[in-house]
Amino acid sequence: MGLSARLLVPGDEERVDGFLKPLTPYAFFIRSNLARMGLVFEGKAHQAEYFGAFDGETLTGVLMHGWMGNVQVYAPDLPACEALVRAWKERLAAAPRKVNILLGPEGSIGNVLVSMKLDADALRKGMACQHLYALELDKLVIPQTLTRPGVLCRRAGDGDFRMLTDWRHDFFVETLSAVPGEATRNLASNEISRRLEEGELFILEDLGEPVCFCGIGGFLKDWTNVGPVWTPVDKRNRGYGRAALAGALLALRDEGMANAVLFTGRPDAQRACAAVGFLRIGNWIFDFLKAPVDRL
């Protein structure tokens, strides 16, 4: 029957999840949002429109266009990706919607740019790769910092909102080249508010002082995503990042979680990942379009 692509609709969920389940570290957000909200899109948090590429009846690639304008793709085959982008382009022509972030395995995002007729310069960081890591939580290594008296990792609460918003703003500026100011602060504020409500943020304290935070997330029973892990500049090089990372994962392991995935481009964060047992499994792209669009 040849190669084709289309908008996925209710009833396709089992087929999509069956395709992506063995690929979870490379398609975590697609699986997670699908598990939470299904294939219905009404513009609500965690909802998305999903497109599938098919070789005959076999699913070969998936593109997710999320509610915030984020686009994740798993399409290592260029012809499949081109078919996905054609179907997506048709949908955007009929119903324009913001596109501002691309994320996924390096090969898939490279294919998306080719299919969109863009080059790496269209992205703020120009296809700069981050490392993709995975960990079975029964192999988690507890760092010495976390065992020191006075150091504890706790879930964040509403009283932490202002501090976490400041920290998330600074994270966006430093790691994603966001422009400091009101727009970036609003983005940070909205995210922190939502993630506090969903219980996705942990804070590391040393003698009662907040020194680092770690985000976790997702709606899968056996996999969680970790990120970001952020330590203010004046608190760095003390082992706080790896302690926050391990502390959050230890809490999740005690709640029954089995696996974790994360991506990072920071050398210090990469060292922290290795220190607590993560293994690098590939390259990852998470980047903003310099010029967001609402159609292709």
N, C-alpha and C positions, 0 to 999 in steps of 0.2 A: 504493500500500500504506500510505501515511501514515507518521507519525513513530513511531519505536520506539527502545528502547535495551536493551542486554544486556551481560553479562559477556563479554569477549573471551577466546577460547580458542586453544590451539595450532592453527595453520593460518590464523589471521587476521593473522599478522605482516606479510606482504607488503602486504596491503590497508591496514593501519594506517600502515606506513612510507611507502607511496606517497602517502597523504593528507597526512602531516605533513612530508615532506621539503622541499617548497617553503616550509614555514612554520617551518623549523628554529630561527631565533632566538626564536620565540614559543613553542616547544614542545621546547626542547633536552633537558630532563631526561627527558621521555617517550620521545623517540627514542633517547637515549643508553642508558637503562636497558633499553629493549626490545632494543636491539642487543646488549647484554651478556648478558641473562638470559632473553630470550624472554618468553612468556606463561605461564610456570609460576610459581606462588607457593607457596613453602615457608617463608617468613619469613626468608630469607637476605638478606645485604647486596645492595642494588641490585635486588632482586626487588620486584614490585608486582602488584596486581590492576588490570586495565585494563577500562574500560567504554567502549562505543562507542554513539553516537547515530546513527541511520540515518533518512534520508528515502527510503523505499522500500529500494533496495539501495545507496544512496549514503551513505557515511560523512560525517557533518557535524560531529562533535565527539568529543573523547576526554577521559576523566577517568582519572587514574592515582592509586591509593592505595598509597603506597610502604611499604617495610618498617619505616621509623621513624615512621610516622604522618603523613608529609608527603603532601599532596594537590596535584597539579598538574593544571590544567584548561586545555584549549583548546576553548572553546565560546562563540564570539561571538554566537551566536543563542540568545535566552532559551528558547524552547520546546525546543530541543535540549538545553540545559543542564538544564531541568526534567526531561526524560526521563532524562538521565544520573543525576541525583540520586535519582530514584525507583528506578532499577535498583540504584544503590549502596546506598540505604537498605534495600532488600530483602536485599541481601547481608549488610549489617552486622547486620540482625535475626537472620539465621541464624548468622553467625559474627562476633561483636563484635570490633572491633579499634581501637586508639587512632587518633584523629584530632586532631592538634595544630598543624599548620602548613598554611596555604593559600598557594599561589604560582601565578602565571600573569599573563597580560596583564590590565590593569585591567578591561576590559569583561567578560572571562571570570570573574574573581573576583567582580565585582559581581553577575553572573548567578548564581553559586553561592550567594552569601549570600541573594539573593532566593529561590532554590529551596530553601534550608535554612530559610527563614523567620527569618533573622537580619538584624540591621542592622550598620552599621559599628562600633558600640560593642562588638560581640562580639570584635573584634580589638584587640590591644594598641595598635597604632598607628592604628586607626580608618580603614583604607583610605588611609593616607598613601602616595602614589605615589613610586616610585623611577623613575629614568630607565633605559630599556633601550637598549643600544648594540650595534653590530656593526662588525666590521672585517675587511677582506680583508688578510691578513698581508703581502702584497707591497706594501701601502701603509703599513706600520708606520713611524712616525717615531721615531728614536732620540734621546732627550733628552740634553742636554749632560752632566747629572750622571752618566749611565752611562758616559760616555767619559773621565771624570776619573781620573787615576792613583789607585790604591788602592781604587776602587769596583768591585765585582764582584757578579754574581748567580749563585748556585749552587743546585743541588738540596739540599734539607734531608735530614739523616740522623738516625739514632736518637739521637745525642748532643744534638739540638736539641729533644727531646720536651718536657722540662719548660718551657723558655722558650716554646715555641709553644703549649703548653696554657695558660700564663698569659696570653699575648697573645690567644688565641681566647676565653678567658673574658671578658677585658676588652672584646673586640669585641662579644660577645653582650650585655653589660650596656649598653654605650654606644649601639649601633646598633639593637638589637632589644628594648630595655627589659627584658631578662632580670633576674631577681633575683640579685644577687651571692651566692655561697656554694657549698655542696657540690654541689647538684643541677646548677647551671650549670657548675661545674668538671668534673663527671663527663661532662656532655654534650660539653664541649670536649675532654676527655681521650680519650673514645671516638672522636671525629671525627679528632683529630690522629693517634692511633695507626693508624687505618685509612688515612688519607691518606698518612702516611709509608710505610706498606707498599706503597701503590700508586704512589708516586713523584710525588705531586700537589702538593708544596709546594716553593717556592723561597724562599731567603733572600738579601736584599741586605746586603752588608757594606761598610763604609767603614773602611779601614785596619784590617781584621780584626775590627771590632766589628759584630755583627748590629744592623741599624737598621730593618729592615722585612721583612715576608714577604708572599708572593703565592701564592695557591692556584690551581691549574688542575684541570680534571677532565673526565671524559666518555669515552665509548667509541665515538665516531664517527671515521671516518678523515679527514674533511675539516673538522670543526668541533670546537672546544674551548670550554669555559666557563671564565671567569676569576672567581675570587673565593674568599675575600675578599682584599683588599689592606689591610694593617694596619700602621700606623706608631705606635709608642708616643708618648704625648703629648709627652714631652721631646725627641723626635727630629723633630717635625713642622716644616713650612715650610722644608724644605731640599731639596725635589725628590726625596726618597727614594721616595715612592709611585709616581710615574710611572717612575722608574728601575727599580724592582722589576717593575712591570707590563711595561715594554718588555723587560727582561732575560729574564723568563720566556717571553714570546711570541717573542723572538728565538731562544731555545733550541728552542722547539717548531717554529718555521718551519724551522730547520735540520734538524729531524727529519722534515719533510714536511707539517706541518700547514698548512692554507690559510686558515681563517677562525676568528674568535673572537667570542663573545658574552658580555656581562656586564651586570649591573644594579647600580645604586648610588643611594642617596638623599643621600649626603654631598656638599655643594657642592665641597669640596676634591678629592674623588675624581672628580667630574664634570669638573672642570677638568683633572685628570690624564688622563682618558679622551680628552678633546678634544686634549690636547697630543701624544698619541702616535698620533692619527689615527682614533679611533673616531667613528662617526656615530650620533647618537641616532635610534632608529627607533620609539619608543613609550614607553608607561608600563607599569610593572611593580609587582606587589604581592608581597611576601614578608613574611608576618606570622604570629604565633602566635595561636591562639584563647586568650582569657583563661581559658576553662574548657574544657580538652580533654574530648572525649567518646569513647565507644566504640560508639555507635549514634546514629542520627538520629531 
